[in-house]
């Protein structure tokens, strides 16, 4: 991890097209401004982790749904 010291109104470049600027320092909180291309997704870490967990939960079948799927009998096509 790179650790930098910045004051209010100072910035850090990430790559060629992302600028992170310290807007305000107030006690133990800071306000950041982030300029990035629209195609770059920017999320707070705790929201990103929550979305990943929700996606994993949604993609993981419950035991009940697996039993129901195992008991499913598709309809037979009509005989010719």
HELIX and SHEET records of a PDB file:
HELIX    1   1 UNK A   45  UNK A   59  1                                  15    
HELIX    2   2 UNK A   63  UNK A   71  1                                   9    
SHEET    1   A 3 UNK A  11  UNK A  14  0                                        
SHEET    2   A 3 UNK A  18  UNK A  26 -1                                        
SHEET    3   A 3 UNK A  29  UNK A  35 -1                                        
END                                                                             
